[in-house]
Each structure stands twice: as C-alpha cells, then as structure tokens.
C-alpha cells in the first residue's frame, strides 16, 4: 500500500491458494474501530489447500537446490521490503486489528527481525563432525518435509508459537 492508495485498491489474496477474494465467497474484513468494510478475505477450499501443499513440495525442491548465498540474499530482500514498507504494513494492521499504529509498526520490525535472523543463518550450511572409534561421521541438515498445519492468529508478522 503506497501513499494515496486506498483499502479498495488492495487485492486480498489467500496465502494458501493465491486467489483474489470474491466478495460473494469471501469473509468481510472490517475495521473494528469504525465498522468500515476494508475488503474480503478469501475462503480456500480443500482442493485449494491440497494444490498449495503440492506446489509447496515443488517449491521446496527448487529452494533447496539454490546455493546458500542465493537463499540468504532472497530472505534478506524480504527483510528489506518489510523495513521499506513498515509504515504501510503498520497502517494496514491498524485498520484490520484496531491496534495503535506504533504497536503495529513495532510488530512489523519484530517480524522482520526473524526474517533477518534466518537470512543470516541461511549463509551457514555446516554440518557437524562426530568422532567415532573406527570412522569419522559427518552430519548435514536437510529439509524433512513441508509443515502442514493451520493456525489462526491475529498478529500476522509474529512468529506463531
């Protein structure tokens, strides 16, 4: 949301199915302080979710094939985008949740700090050498699976616990 952009210009997309919200099928999102209609949140079907899980498995393979430095750079770019858009993201969170603007912008910075940490850690692709009597054992980390869970939370930039 840039300066001068209205809530009506924001496309509400599902992070599950990346579809634009249809007012006839979406859930109305209102400003809790004024009752103003802000937009619609998409409702994903079971098929949308299953397709998204399949796409996530494909994306995970592509992501893990990238060099560590590239992955770190992409995460760092995400971090920078959060910082650059702190004011707009804070305003959006204030409108949706009714929290004070300073608190919402602080939450953007808090959420961004996790992305920054992961960007730095992405550079470090090291294993561990474990001494053994007759061999040298080396461990490496590899993704196990895509986490498949649902969590509803009111703070979109806070790491779910």
C-alpha positions as CSV (number, residue, x, y, z in Angstrom):
1,X,0.0,0.0,0.0
2,X,1.7,3.2,-1.1
3,X,0.9,6.8,-0.2
4,X,-2.5,7.6,-1.5
5,X,-3.6,4.0,-2.0
6,X,-7.0,3.2,-0.6
7,X,-8.1,0.0,1.0
8,X,-10.3,-0.7,-2.0
9,X,-7.2,-0.9,-4.2
10,X,-5.6,-3.7,-2.2
11,X,-6.1,-7.1,-3.6
12,X,-6.9,-9.6,-0.8
13,X,-5.1,-12.8,-1.7
14,X,-5.0,-16.1,0.1
15,X,-1.6,-17.3,1.0
16,X,-3.0,-20.8,0.5
17,X,-4.3,-20.5,-3.0
18,X,-3.1,-17.1,-4.2
19,X,-6.5,-16.2,-5.4
20,X,-8.1,-12.8,-5.3
21,X,-11.0,-12.6,-2.9
22,X,-14.5,-12.8,-4.4
23,X,-16.9,-10.7,-2.3
24,X,-19.7,-13.3,-2.8
25,X,-17.4,-16.1,-1.4
26,X,-15.0,-14.2,0.9
27,X,-15.3,-13.2,4.6
28,X,-15.8,-9.5,5.1
29,X,-12.9,-7.7,7.0
30,X,-14.0,-4.6,8.8
31,X,-12.2,-2.0,10.8
32,X,-13.0,-2.9,14.5
33,X,-13.0,0.8,15.5
34,X,-15.3,2.1,12.8
35,X,-17.0,-0.9,11.3
36,X,-15.8,0.3,7.8
37,X,-15.6,-2.6,5.3
38,X,-11.9,-2.9,4.4
39,X,-12.1,-5.9,2.0
40,X,-12.7,-9.6,1.8
41,X,-10.6,-12.5,3.0
42,X,-10.7,-15.4,0.6
43,X,-12.1,-18.7,1.7
44,X,-10.0,-21.6,0.5
45,X,-11.5,-25.0,-0.5
46,X,-10.0,-28.3,0.4
47,X,-8.8,-28.6,-3.2
48,X,-7.1,-25.2,-3.0
49,X,-5.2,-26.4,0.1
50,X,-4.2,-29.7,-1.4
51,X,-3.0,-27.9,-4.6
52,X,-1.0,-25.5,-2.4
53,X,0.6,-28.3,-0.5
54,X,1.7,-29.9,-3.8
55,X,3.1,-26.6,-5.0
56,X,5.0,-26.2,-1.7
57,X,6.7,-29.6,-2.2
58,X,7.8,-28.5,-5.7
59,X,9.0,-25.1,-4.4
60,X,10.9,-26.8,-1.5
61,X,12.9,-28.9,-4.0
62,X,13.7,-25.7,-6.1
63,X,14.6,-23.8,-2.9
64,X,16.9,-26.5,-1.6
65,X,18.7,-26.6,-4.9
66,X,19.7,-22.9,-4.7
67,X,23.1,-22.0,-3.3
68,X,23.0,-20.9,0.4
69,X,24.2,-17.4,-0.6
70,X,21.3,-17.1,-3.0
71,X,18.7,-18.2,-0.4
72,X,20.2,-15.8,2.1
73,X,20.0,-13.0,-0.4
74,X,16.3,-13.7,-1.1
75,X,15.5,-13.7,2.6
76,X,17.5,-10.5,3.1
77,X,15.5,-8.9,0.3
78,X,12.2,-9.9,2.1
79,X,13.6,-8.4,5.3
80,X,14.4,-5.1,3.4
81,X,11.0,-5.0,1.9
82,X,9.4,-5.3,5.3
83,X,11.5,-2.4,6.6
84,X,10.8,-0.3,3.5
85,X,7.0,-0.9,3.8
86,X,6.8,-0.6,7.6
87,X,4.5,2.4,7.6
88,X,2.1,0.9,5.1
89,X,2.1,-2.5,6.8
90,X,1.6,-0.9,10.1
91,X,-1.4,1.1,8.8
92,X,-3.0,-2.0,7.3
93,X,-2.6,-3.9,10.6
94,X,-4.1,-0.9,12.5
95,X,-7.1,-0.8,10.2
96,X,-7.6,-4.6,10.4
97,X,-6.9,-5.1,14.0
98,X,-7.6,-1.8,15.7
99,X,-4.2,-1.7,17.5
100,X,-2.2,1.5,17.9
101,X,-0.1,2.4,14.8
102,X,3.1,2.5,16.9
103,X,2.4,-1.0,18.1
104,X,1.6,-2.3,14.6
105,X,4.8,-0.8,13.2
106,X,6.8,-2.3,16.1
107,X,5.3,-5.7,15.2
108,X,6.5,-5.2,11.6
109,X,10.0,-4.7,12.9
110,X,9.7,-7.6,15.3
111,X,8.6,-9.9,12.5
112,X,11.3,-8.6,10.2
113,X,13.9,-9.4,12.8
114,X,13.1,-13.1,12.4
115,X,13.5,-12.9,8.7
116,X,16.8,-11.2,9.1
117,X,18.0,-13.9,11.5
118,X,17.0,-16.6,9.1
119,X,18.7,-14.8,6.2
120,X,22.0,-14.7,8.2
121,X,21.6,-18.4,9.2
122,X,20.9,-19.4,5.6
123,X,24.5,-18.5,4.8
124,X,25.8,-21.1,7.2
125,X,25.4,-24.6,5.7
126,X,27.6,-26.5,8.0
127,X,27.3,-30.0,9.4
128,X,28.9,-31.5,12.4
129,X,31.8,-34.0,12.6
130,X,31.3,-36.6,15.3
131,X,34.3,-38.7,16.3
132,X,33.9,-42.4,16.3
133,X,36.4,-45.2,17.1
134,X,36.6,-46.6,13.6
135,X,35.2,-43.8,11.4
136,X,34.5,-40.2,11.0
137,X,30.8,-39.3,11.0
138,X,29.6,-36.1,9.4
139,X,26.0,-34.9,9.8
140,X,24.3,-32.5,7.5
141,X,20.9,-30.8,7.7
142,X,18.3,-31.3,5.1
143,X,14.6,-30.3,5.0
144,X,12.4,-33.1,6.2
145,X,9.0,-32.0,4.9
146,X,6.7,-29.1,4.4
147,X,4.9,-28.3,7.6
148,X,1.2,-28.9,7.0
149,X,-0.7,-27.1,9.7
150,X,-3.2,-24.4,10.2
151,X,-3.0,-21.7,12.8
152,X,-5.3,-18.7,13.1
153,X,-3.6,-15.7,14.7
154,X,-4.3,-12.0,15.0
155,X,-0.7,-10.9,14.6
156,X,0.4,-11.8,11.0
157,X,4.0,-10.7,11.5
158,X,4.6,-12.5,14.7
159,X,6.1,-16.0,14.6
160,X,3.3,-18.5,15.5
161,X,4.2,-20.3,18.7
